[in-house]
Amino acid sequence: MEMVKLGWVGLGKMGVPMVSRLLGAGYGVTVYNRNRAKAATVAVAAAVAETPAKVAEAADIVFVMVSDDAATRAVFTGENGLLKGGGNKIYVNMSSVSAEVSREMAAMAKVEGGAYVDAPVSGSVKQAEEGTLVVMVGAEADLFERVKPVLSAMGKLVLNVGGTGVGNTAKLAINVLLAIHAQGLAESVVFARKHGVRAEDFLTIVNNSAMSNVFAKIKGDAILKENYQAAFALKHIAKDLGLAKGEGLDTPLADTAYRTYTDAEPALGEEDIIAVIKAVGGR
């Protein structure tokens, strides 16, 4: 049986390892990136297209992994956008964007004879490389079943959580928790240090208690090593909290996290999310 032909738009920190997983699973992939040098990183195994429209022409299912709502609209509706590449395509947007833009793109794709799936992910570069992302899908059941085998090459869990845009809302909800968790970890380390508890000892306690989890271990190690190279940049959590606020998020901890990250973004936006420790009194 001939394998489905795939397209991919957006080769950032997450896009490159995710495309590599698809190539490793035996899929043929046609890629596009605004920065052609990024496309060269996978060009040995993937075909490189000149425009998003050319990607759509070459593929049955097109994946999108870009930065925000504006980039999504540009990729789909630009002069040489995906929707110019012909109908009867499935577009899977794995970007962290608003439910509103997903509903908008889904309506446009339908007019052109295509279909749209929102499928944002939880996980960072390491999970993308390992194929252990969590994929939250917004799609009708039959459409979900058509894309699930491909998504499973990139994720350990591929879950259909509802209709169009619901995957996006699920992603924003998990990132609200992520933001609060990161800030809580940072503040607790700052408090412990201030009162004479070594960060190494405090984090050992955390990692052997009921509060132990993978995130605390990874980000605790980053704090100890003062390694703030971005796996998930602080600017992205600030953006996602803003999207959640736009969809009605208005609760005490989330409001505090939103203010913390947006205030920190000008100075720390390109650093990792756990660089928030610098914004709450840590060195």
Number of C-alpha atoms within 10 A of each C-alpha: 3 5 8 13 14 23 29 29 27 25 26 16 16 22 24 21 21 26 30 22 22 19 17 12 12 11 20 19 26 26 32 25 21 14 11 14 11 17 22 17 13 20 15 9 15 21 17 21 21 13 20 31 22 21 27 30 19 19 22 16 24 25 27 27 25 22 15 17 18 11 17 23 16 14 22 21 18 16 13 16 19 27 25 17 20 16 18 15 22 23 27 24 25 22 25 28 29 24 24 17 18 25 18 14 24 19 15 17 23 15 12 15 13 18 21 27 26 34 33 26 25 20 17 15 18 13 18 24 18 15 22 19 25 22 27 25 31 29 24 15 12 8 14 20 12 12 20 16 11 18 26 19 23 26 24 15 16 23 18 20 20 17 16 24 25 22 30 29 25 22 25 27 15 12 20 22 14 16 24 17 16 20 23 16 20 24 19 15 22 20 15 15 16 13 8 8 14 14 19 15 12 15 23 14 13 17 16 10 10 8 9 14 12 9 13 18 15 11 21 24 14 16 22 11 9 13 14 20 14 18 17 19 19 26 21 20 25 25 19 22 24 20 22 24 16 12 14 9 16 12 9 8 12 18 16 13 22 22 13 17 26 19 14 20 21 11 13 21 21 18 19 21 27 29 29 26 21 15 19 16 13 16 10
